[in-house]
Structure formats: C-alpha cells, structure tokens
Amino acid sequence: MEKKILFVDLDGTLLNDDKEITAENRAAIETATGMGHAIVVTTGRALVSTQKQVERLGLTGPGCYAITSNGALIIDTHSGEIVFKTGVSRDVIRPIFDEAYAFGLHAQTYTADHAVCERAGREMEYYSRTTLLPYLLVEDAAAALTEDPVKLLFIDLDNKQNLENFRAHMEPYTREHGLDMFFSSELYLEFLPHGINKGSGVRFLSQLLHVPLSHTIAAGDAENDITMLEAAGTACVMANAAPGMERYADYVTERDNNHSGIAEIIHRFLL
C-alpha cells in the first residue's frame, strides 16, 4: 500500500456546524492513520486554534503536520517545530485597517497565540468564541507586534457584499504591495502574502513528506480551499459547499459536514 495524504479543511468540512467532530469522522481518521496514511488539517485558522483541534483528533504523533493560517504557517504537530512560516509586512497594517474602518468592517491580525484588534465588538467576540482563540485589544496593532503577522482578517457578520466592495476597493493597493485576498467563509475576508495559500501548503508538505501529488486528496467547502483542491491529485468538495465550488471537484460528497462527509471521502479514497 502506498501512503496517501488527505488535506482536510476544518470549518464546514471536518467540523459540523456546532464546531464538533462526529464520531464517524473520528473513527475513519483513526482507521486511515492506522493504515499509514496521513491526515493533515489544512485551515485558515491560526496556530493555537488549529493545535486545539489536532489534539482533539489525536493527530500529534510522529509524521503529523498541520497547515494553518491558509498556508502561512505549517507545523510538525508531533515535535512542535514550525517547518514553514511567512507573513504580511507590518508596514501595510495601518493603511489597510484604516480603509477597513471606513467600510465599517472589523479588522484583526495575529501574534503567535492571540488575535489582535484595535476595536473589540461582537465580531471579535464571535471569532474568539468559534475559533477558541483569545484576543488582545491594543491601541495600534502594527506597533504592538514584534514580528510580521501571518495574515490580516476582516469581518462583517451581516453583509458579505460589504466585504466584496472592500476587496474590490483594495485591489490596486494589494496588487502594488504583493498581497492576495480571498474569502475563508461568508463572514471572513483574508489578506496574505502573494502566492501563499492552502495550495502552496499542499505542495510544500507533499514534497517534504516525499508523497507525489497524485497520491494526495483535498477536501474543502469554501473559496480559500480552491488552491488546495487544484493542487491535490483528487479534489473533493463537500455537499454543503459554497455555490460554484463544485466546478473544482473531482468528487462531490453525498453527505454534508453535519453527516460525516469526511468519513465518506476517507472510505472512498483512502481505505
């Protein structure tokens, strides 16, 4: 049997709508890893939030990895070693945050173990509660950071079109400063260094683990999963995915994230 890697998104994919892992998904993961396959959590979530999930899954043994922050940080979850990390220049935080505020958006960035914001409100409380990531309220985010953050995140809990308008407004600036923008959910718009995404994480880790891309499977549901789906050998899109995501799929699950769609993928492509 040749080793395969399943790169799996968390929210809307592995986790159900209550942010829990179903017993069937957990059992399928245990069977697959017991056969020597790798399950790599591949998420937009920050490092600390991701670590809590991989610990719940038991994906912390030798050879286990997680791709976090949409590819900006990759960690060996067994040793704790960060094997890849990049970031957004602190020089762009102030101008981008100020433009976001003009659109009425919540703006945040990250330290190694906290989200960082200048204005706390229901968006920050919602994000912190659903990702289990604590936050710091600071006067000036750029000044408070000691290193370039992995990404910037903007939230509108009520109006995705407002985020779409902000993205269109920021295109000239982000193009000039080497940044990419994409949605990780209906609520979240993310800014990362150009070329850094889940797909770059898939390629990096496949090379590191000496597993050909033809032996990789990716599972996702949202726009930030597209590069991962395109990079992997087999692209699986969840039944509950955002409209239009099926065009990137080799396979669309019959079951959604609330009914163990990942177990369906594991049984079809790994076992």
GULUM-794992 format. One record per residue (C-alpha): residue number from 1; x, y, z. Coordinates in nm, 2 decimals. Layout:
BEGIN
@pos: NUM, px: X, py: Y, pz: Z
...
END
This chain:
BEGIN
@pos: 1, px: 0.00, py: 0.00, pz: 0.00
@pos: 2, px: 0.13, py: 0.34, pz: -0.09
@pos: 3, px: 0.10, py: 0.63, pz: 0.15
@pos: 4, px: -0.17, py: 0.89, pz: 0.08
@pos: 5, px: -0.23, py: 1.23, pz: 0.23
@pos: 6, px: -0.57, py: 1.38, pz: 0.30
@pos: 7, px: -0.56, py: 1.75, pz: 0.33
@pos: 8, px: -0.88, py: 1.85, pz: 0.51
@pos: 9, px: -1.03, py: 2.18, pz: 0.59
@pos: 10, px: -1.19, py: 2.23, pz: 0.93
@pos: 11, px: -1.49, py: 2.47, pz: 0.93
@pos: 12, px: -1.77, py: 2.35, pz: 0.71
@pos: 13, px: -1.57, py: 2.03, pz: 0.62
@pos: 14, px: -1.43, py: 1.82, pz: 0.90
@pos: 15, px: -1.62, py: 2.01, pz: 1.17
@pos: 16, px: -2.00, py: 2.02, pz: 1.18
@pos: 17, px: -2.20, py: 2.34, pz: 1.23
@pos: 18, px: -2.15, py: 2.31, pz: 1.61
@pos: 19, px: -1.78, py: 2.30, pz: 1.56
@pos: 20, px: -1.76, py: 1.94, pz: 1.67
@pos: 21, px: -1.61, py: 1.63, pz: 1.51
@pos: 22, px: -1.86, py: 1.35, pz: 1.45
@pos: 23, px: -1.78, py: 1.00, pz: 1.59
@pos: 24, px: -1.79, py: 0.86, pz: 1.24
@pos: 25, px: -1.53, py: 1.11, pz: 1.11
@pos: 26, px: -1.31, py: 1.04, pz: 1.41
@pos: 27, px: -1.33, py: 0.67, pz: 1.36
@pos: 28, px: -1.25, py: 0.69, pz: 0.99
@pos: 29, px: -0.95, py: 0.91, pz: 1.06
@pos: 30, px: -0.82, py: 0.66, pz: 1.32
@pos: 31, px: -0.86, py: 0.38, pz: 1.06
@pos: 32, px: -0.68, py: 0.57, pz: 0.79
@pos: 33, px: -0.39, py: 0.68, pz: 1.01
@pos: 34, px: -0.36, py: 0.33, pz: 1.15
@pos: 35, px: -0.30, py: 0.21, pz: 0.79
@pos: 36, px: -0.02, py: 0.46, pz: 0.75
@pos: 37, px: -0.20, py: 0.74, pz: 0.56
@pos: 38, px: -0.16, py: 1.10, pz: 0.67
@pos: 39, px: -0.44, py: 1.33, pz: 0.76
@pos: 40, px: -0.33, py: 1.69, pz: 0.75
@pos: 41, px: -0.56, py: 1.96, pz: 0.89
@pos: 42, px: -0.54, py: 2.24, pz: 0.64
@pos: 43, px: -0.72, py: 2.55, pz: 0.77
@pos: 44, px: -0.74, py: 2.93, pz: 0.77
@pos: 45, px: -0.74, py: 2.91, pz: 1.15
@pos: 46, px: -0.45, py: 3.05, pz: 1.34
@pos: 47, px: -0.19, py: 2.82, pz: 1.50
@pos: 48, px: -0.33, py: 2.80, pz: 1.86
@pos: 49, px: -0.68, py: 2.73, pz: 1.74
@pos: 50, px: -0.56, py: 2.46, pz: 1.50
@pos: 51, px: -0.35, py: 2.29, pz: 1.77
@pos: 52, px: -0.65, py: 2.25, pz: 1.99
@pos: 53, px: -0.83, py: 2.07, pz: 1.70
@pos: 54, px: -0.54, py: 1.84, pz: 1.61
@pos: 55, px: -0.51, py: 1.75, pz: 1.98
@pos: 56, px: -0.88, py: 1.66, pz: 1.99
@pos: 57, px: -0.82, py: 1.44, pz: 1.68
@pos: 58, px: -0.51, py: 1.28, pz: 1.82
@pos: 59, px: -0.31, py: 1.39, pz: 1.51
@pos: 60, px: 0.00, py: 1.46, pz: 1.71
@pos: 61, px: 0.21, py: 1.15, pz: 1.66
@pos: 62, px: 0.53, py: 1.12, pz: 1.45
@pos: 63, px: 0.48, py: 1.24, pz: 1.10
@pos: 64, px: 0.17, py: 1.45, pz: 1.17
@pos: 65, px: 0.15, py: 1.81, pz: 1.04
@pos: 66, px: -0.10, py: 2.09, pz: 1.01
@pos: 67, px: -0.12, py: 2.37, pz: 0.76
@pos: 68, px: -0.25, py: 2.68, pz: 0.94
@pos: 69, px: -0.34, py: 3.04, pz: 0.85
@pos: 70, px: -0.42, py: 2.94, pz: 0.49
@pos: 71, px: -0.07, py: 2.82, pz: 0.43
@pos: 72, px: 0.13, py: 3.09, pz: 0.60
@pos: 73, px: 0.24, py: 2.86, pz: 0.88
@pos: 74, px: 0.30, py: 2.49, pz: 0.87
@pos: 75, px: 0.38, py: 2.29, pz: 1.19
@pos: 76, px: 0.50, py: 1.94, pz: 1.28
@pos: 77, px: 0.23, py: 1.87, pz: 1.54
@pos: 78, px: 0.44, py: 1.60, pz: 1.70
@pos: 79, px: 0.76, py: 1.79, pz: 1.77
@pos: 80, px: 0.60, py: 2.14, pz: 1.77
@pos: 81, px: 0.86, py: 2.25, pz: 1.51
@pos: 82, px: 0.74, py: 2.52, pz: 1.27
@pos: 83, px: 0.86, py: 2.40, pz: 0.93
@pos: 84, px: 0.74, py: 2.70, pz: 0.72
@pos: 85, px: 0.63, py: 3.05, pz: 0.81
@pos: 86, px: 0.58, py: 3.38, pz: 0.63
@pos: 87, px: 0.39, py: 3.70, pz: 0.70
@pos: 88, px: 0.24, py: 4.02, pz: 0.59
@pos: 89, px: 0.46, py: 4.33, pz: 0.63
@pos: 90, px: 0.37, py: 4.54, pz: 0.94
@pos: 91, px: 0.40, py: 4.84, pz: 0.72
@pos: 92, px: 0.07, py: 4.78, pz: 0.55
@pos: 93, px: -0.14, py: 4.72, pz: 0.86
@pos: 94, px: -0.22, py: 5.08, pz: 0.94
@pos: 95, px: -0.34, py: 5.19, pz: 0.59
@pos: 96, px: -0.54, py: 4.87, pz: 0.53
@pos: 97, px: -0.70, py: 4.88, pz: 0.88
@pos: 98, px: -0.80, py: 5.25, pz: 0.83
@pos: 99, px: -0.96, py: 5.16, pz: 0.49
@pos: 100, px: -1.15, py: 4.87, pz: 0.65
@pos: 101, px: -1.28, py: 5.10, pz: 0.92
@pos: 102, px: -1.41, py: 5.34, pz: 0.65
@pos: 103, px: -1.62, py: 5.04, pz: 0.53
@pos: 104, px: -1.74, py: 4.97, pz: 0.88
@pos: 105, px: -1.55, py: 4.64, pz: 0.90
@pos: 106, px: -1.39, py: 4.47, pz: 1.19
@pos: 107, px: -1.01, py: 4.43, pz: 1.14
@pos: 108, px: -0.77, py: 4.20, pz: 1.31
@pos: 109, px: -0.43, py: 4.04, pz: 1.29
@pos: 110, px: -0.23, py: 3.79, pz: 1.49
@pos: 111, px: 0.05, py: 3.72, pz: 1.73
@pos: 112, px: 0.18, py: 3.36, pz: 1.78
@pos: 113, px: -0.10, py: 3.29, pz: 2.03
@pos: 114, px: -0.36, py: 3.56, pz: 2.00
@pos: 115, px: -0.58, py: 3.75, pz: 1.76
@pos: 116, px: -0.50, py: 4.13, pz: 1.78
@pos: 117, px: -0.76, py: 4.40, pz: 1.73
@pos: 118, px: -0.79, py: 4.77, pz: 1.79
@pos: 119, px: -1.17, py: 4.77, pz: 1.83
@pos: 120, px: -1.34, py: 4.49, pz: 2.02
@pos: 121, px: -1.70, py: 4.42, pz: 1.95
@pos: 122, px: -1.94, py: 4.14, pz: 1.86
@pos: 123, px: -1.73, py: 4.04, pz: 1.56
@pos: 124, px: -1.42, py: 3.98, pz: 1.78
@pos: 125, px: -1.63, py: 3.80, pz: 2.04
@pos: 126, px: -1.79, py: 3.58, pz: 1.77
@pos: 127, px: -1.45, py: 3.50, pz: 1.62
@pos: 128, px: -1.28, py: 3.42, pz: 1.95
@pos: 129, px: -1.57, py: 3.21, pz: 2.07
@pos: 130, px: -1.60, py: 3.00, pz: 1.75
@pos: 131, px: -1.22, py: 2.95, pz: 1.70
@pos: 132, px: -1.13, py: 2.92, pz: 2.07
@pos: 133, px: -0.86, py: 3.18, pz: 2.01
@pos: 134, px: -0.81, py: 3.45, pz: 2.27
@pos: 135, px: -0.76, py: 3.81, pz: 2.16
@pos: 136, px: -0.56, py: 4.12, pz: 2.26
@pos: 137, px: -0.71, py: 4.47, pz: 2.24
@pos: 138, px: -0.44, py: 4.72, pz: 2.16
@pos: 139, px: -0.42, py: 5.08, pz: 2.06
@pos: 140, px: -0.21, py: 5.03, pz: 1.75
@pos: 141, px: -0.19, py: 4.68, pz: 1.60
@pos: 142, px: 0.13, py: 4.74, pz: 1.39
@pos: 143, px: 0.31, py: 4.89, pz: 1.69
@pos: 144, px: 0.21, py: 4.61, pz: 1.92
@pos: 145, px: 0.35, py: 4.33, pz: 1.70
@pos: 146, px: 0.71, py: 4.22, pz: 1.73
@pos: 147, px: 0.72, py: 4.03, pz: 1.40
@pos: 148, px: 0.52, py: 4.04, pz: 1.08
@pos: 149, px: 0.18, py: 3.86, pz: 1.13
@pos: 150, px: 0.08, py: 3.56, pz: 0.92
@pos: 151, px: -0.23, py: 3.74, pz: 0.79
@pos: 152, px: -0.49, py: 4.01, pz: 0.82
@pos: 153, px: -0.86, py: 3.93, pz: 0.86
@pos: 154, px: -1.17, py: 4.14, pz: 0.81
@pos: 155, px: -1.52, py: 4.06, pz: 0.93
@pos: 156, px: -1.87, py: 4.16, pz: 0.86
@pos: 157, px: -2.13, py: 3.94, pz: 1.03
@pos: 158, px: -2.42, py: 4.09, pz: 0.84
@pos: 159, px: -2.33, py: 4.18, pz: 0.49
@pos: 160, px: -2.09, py: 3.99, pz: 0.27
@pos: 161, px: -2.14, py: 4.24, pz: -0.01
@pos: 162, px: -1.97, py: 4.50, pz: 0.21
@pos: 163, px: -1.66, py: 4.27, pz: 0.22
@pos: 164, px: -1.69, py: 4.22, pz: -0.15
@pos: 165, px: -1.69, py: 4.60, pz: -0.20
@pos: 166, px: -1.39, py: 4.64, pz: 0.03
@pos: 167, px: -1.20, py: 4.37, pz: -0.17
@pos: 168, px: -1.27, py: 4.55, pz: -0.50
@pos: 169, px: -1.16, py: 4.88, pz: -0.34
@pos: 170, px: -0.83, py: 4.73, pz: -0.21
@pos: 171, px: -0.73, py: 4.56, pz: -0.53
@pos: 172, px: -0.49, py: 4.83, pz: -0.66
@pos: 173, px: -0.32, py: 4.86, pz: -0.32
@pos: 174, px: -0.29, py: 4.48, pz: -0.26
@pos: 175, px: -0.15, py: 4.43, pz: -0.61
@pos: 176, px: 0.11, py: 4.70, pz: -0.55
@pos: 177, px: 0.21, py: 4.56, pz: -0.22
@pos: 178, px: 0.22, py: 4.19, pz: -0.30
@pos: 179, px: -0.09, py: 4.07, pz: -0.12
@pos: 180, px: -0.36, py: 3.82, pz: -0.21
@pos: 181, px: -0.72, py: 3.85, pz: -0.09
@pos: 182, px: -0.98, py: 3.57, pz: -0.06
@pos: 183, px: -1.28, py: 3.46, pz: 0.15
@pos: 184, px: -1.23, py: 3.18, pz: 0.40
@pos: 185, px: -1.61, py: 3.19, pz: 0.48
@pos: 186, px: -1.91, py: 3.41, pz: 0.41
@pos: 187, px: -1.80, py: 3.63, pz: 0.70
@pos: 188, px: -1.42, py: 3.65, pz: 0.67
@pos: 189, px: -1.20, py: 3.82, pz: 0.41
@pos: 190, px: -0.83, py: 3.74, pz: 0.45
@pos: 191, px: -0.51, py: 3.91, pz: 0.32
@pos: 192, px: -0.20, py: 3.70, pz: 0.28
@pos: 193, px: 0.14, py: 3.74, pz: 0.10
@pos: 194, px: 0.11, py: 3.68, pz: -0.27
@pos: 195, px: 0.12, py: 3.31, pz: -0.36
@pos: 196, px: 0.07, py: 3.19, pz: -0.01
@pos: 197, px: -0.24, py: 2.98, pz: 0.03
@pos: 198, px: -0.36, py: 2.63, pz: 0.10
@pos: 199, px: -0.23, py: 2.51, pz: -0.23
@pos: 200, px: 0.12, py: 2.63, pz: -0.17
@pos: 201, px: 0.10, py: 2.44, pz: 0.17
@pos: 202, px: -0.01, py: 2.12, pz: -0.01
@pos: 203, px: 0.28, py: 2.14, pz: -0.25
@pos: 204, px: 0.53, py: 2.22, pz: 0.03
@pos: 205, px: 0.42, py: 1.94, pz: 0.26
@pos: 206, px: 0.39, py: 1.68, pz: -0.01
@pos: 207, px: 0.75, py: 1.75, pz: -0.12
@pos: 208, px: 0.87, py: 1.74, pz: 0.25
@pos: 209, px: 0.70, py: 1.41, pz: 0.31
@pos: 210, px: 0.81, py: 1.26, pz: -0.03
@pos: 211, px: 0.45, py: 1.19, pz: -0.13
@pos: 212, px: 0.36, py: 1.26, pz: -0.50
@pos: 213, px: 0.07, py: 1.50, pz: -0.55
@pos: 214, px: -0.11, py: 1.22, pz: -0.74
@pos: 215, px: -0.14, py: 1.04, pz: -0.41
@pos: 216, px: -0.30, py: 1.34, pz: -0.23
@pos: 217, px: -0.66, py: 1.42, pz: -0.17
@pos: 218, px: -0.81, py: 1.75, pz: -0.06
@pos: 219, px: -1.15, py: 1.82, pz: 0.10
@pos: 220, px: -1.30, py: 2.17, pz: 0.13
@pos: 221, px: -1.61, py: 2.38, pz: 0.10
@pos: 222, px: -1.51, py: 2.75, pz: 0.05
@pos: 223, px: -1.32, py: 2.99, pz: -0.17
@pos: 224, px: -0.99, py: 2.96, pz: 0.03
@pos: 225, px: -0.99, py: 2.59, pz: -0.04
@pos: 226, px: -0.98, py: 2.63, pz: -0.42
@pos: 227, px: -0.60, py: 2.64, pz: -0.44
@pos: 228, px: -0.58, py: 2.33, pz: -0.23
@pos: 229, px: -0.83, py: 2.15, pz: -0.45
@pos: 230, px: -0.64, py: 2.25, pz: -0.76
@pos: 231, px: -0.30, py: 2.13, pz: -0.61
@pos: 232, px: -0.41, py: 1.79, pz: -0.49
@pos: 233, px: -0.44, py: 1.48, pz: -0.70
@pos: 234, px: -0.81, py: 1.43, pz: -0.61
@pos: 235, px: -1.03, py: 1.72, pz: -0.53
@pos: 236, px: -1.33, py: 1.66, pz: -0.30
@pos: 237, px: -1.59, py: 1.92, pz: -0.24
@pos: 238, px: -1.85, py: 1.90, pz: 0.04
@pos: 239, px: -2.22, py: 1.87, pz: -0.03
@pos: 240, px: -2.27, py: 2.19, pz: 0.18
@pos: 241, px: -2.00, py: 2.39, pz: -0.01
@pos: 242, px: -2.05, py: 2.74, pz: -0.12
@pos: 243, px: -2.23, py: 2.78, pz: -0.46
@pos: 244, px: -2.00, py: 2.72, pz: -0.75
@pos: 245, px: -1.74, py: 2.52, pz: -0.56
@pos: 246, px: -1.85, py: 2.20, pz: -0.75
@pos: 247, px: -1.66, py: 2.32, pz: -1.06
@pos: 248, px: -1.33, py: 2.25, pz: -0.87
@pos: 249, px: -1.43, py: 1.90, pz: -0.77
@pos: 250, px: -1.34, py: 1.56, pz: -0.89
@pos: 251, px: -1.59, py: 1.43, pz: -0.64
@pos: 252, px: -1.88, py: 1.60, pz: -0.45
@pos: 253, px: -1.98, py: 1.42, pz: -0.13
@pos: 254, px: -2.33, py: 1.29, pz: -0.09
@pos: 255, px: -2.32, py: 1.38, pz: 0.28
@pos: 256, px: -2.25, py: 1.72, pz: 0.42
@pos: 257, px: -2.03, py: 1.83, pz: 0.71
@pos: 258, px: -2.31, py: 1.76, pz: 0.96
@pos: 259, px: -2.33, py: 1.40, pz: 0.85
@pos: 260, px: -1.97, py: 1.28, pz: 0.84
@pos: 261, px: -1.89, py: 1.38, pz: 0.48
@pos: 262, px: -1.52, py: 1.33, pz: 0.56
@pos: 263, px: -1.57, py: 0.97, pz: 0.66
@pos: 264, px: -1.73, py: 0.92, pz: 0.32
@pos: 265, px: -1.42, py: 1.06, pz: 0.15
@pos: 266, px: -1.19, py: 0.85, pz: 0.36
@pos: 267, px: -1.37, py: 0.53, pz: 0.28
@pos: 268, px: -1.39, py: 0.61, pz: -0.09
@pos: 269, px: -1.03, py: 0.72, pz: -0.15
@pos: 270, px: -0.80, py: 0.60, pz: 0.14
@pos: 271, px: -0.93, py: 0.27, pz: 0.27
END
